[in-house]
Amino acid sequence: MRKICFIANLFPSEKDPSFGSFVGKNYEQLKSHGNEIVSKIVIDYRTHGIYKLLTYVKFVARGIRAIAKRDYDYVYFHYLTYSTLCLIPFLFINRPKYVINIHGDDLVGVSLTHRVMGFFSALILRHSAAVIVPSTYFKDCLLDLYPWYQKNKIIVSPSAGVEFALFKPTLCSDREGFVLGYVSRIDEGKGWQELLEALALIKETQPHVLSNFKLKMYGTGSQVGELTEKILNLKLSSLVSYFGALKPNELVEKYQEMDAFIFPTHRESFGLVAVEALACGIPVLASNINPVNEIVIDGKNGLHFEAKNEASIAQKIIEIVTMKSSDYRILCSNARESVSQYNSTQVASDLVNELNQRIYNQEY
């Protein structure tokens, strides 16, 4: 049994169940494979302004105390920048063994905040026992930024995977109309603006396509106000319904209500929501970007469109809404099998085995 000090600046809770949901899954997977979490230092709800600053001050202080205890075999960090602030005092003396699970913007973010918070990233990475990234594409990004990092210390593990026993197709009678679903943050870079503009374009040029159509949007973020305002300004209220954040136990039901899922993201480190939808047998319309196009295969389990291009998005929405039933059923029949390698049971087992190889040079 390995003893782990687990430190993450995002973690789900009853108060905020969608906050770092995959981090929570990863935490449970580590425990289920015989590891003991001796310290759990997390932020488990969203805060803003001065409250966010105070939350992080407390978080870093608790992290420093937990690392100083030395009652663990290694420290497991989620997020390269914010969470590892508590590691900085130990980098130059009495350094612990640690691994880092990188998510996305913590490695490639270009905002001033990410640049400032990432000031120590190179030093932190240099002394890590292993780094976990969500995709092969992101492994390449890491090596592009830090070509000196040892390739054999990088573990590719797709964001805790998907629980296939839970995310599965449902047998249902033929439904009237067409439901397109969006499950993602309402933030910059997620493509929700172009999605709404694409619908407005279809409404203007081919309104008959939308005669029995509905877009259902789920998620929360910093741009919710802008989203609701844009729906009104584009006069899409009869076509678009925004429901806010979903609890993890609500996801499957909502996917199963969809006829297709849309993922208009500008950048992504993996694309877990696309895998969840495909596991439920739902075709996915997605931006043609790495690594999403490794999950969504054009013409096999979904359709690609050009990222940030409302005309391209509109074209693919029209294509799937008007698609022949036989062609649509082919996409559905391919969906689940196409993502079978992301089954959470196998993903968790592989990750634990890879960690043992890197840290202890042994396998279970």
Summary of the structure (lengths in Angstrom):
residues: 364
radius of gyration: 21.3
end to end distance: 10.6
largest distance: 68.2
contacts: 1191
relative contact order: 0.12
helix: 45%
strand: 16%
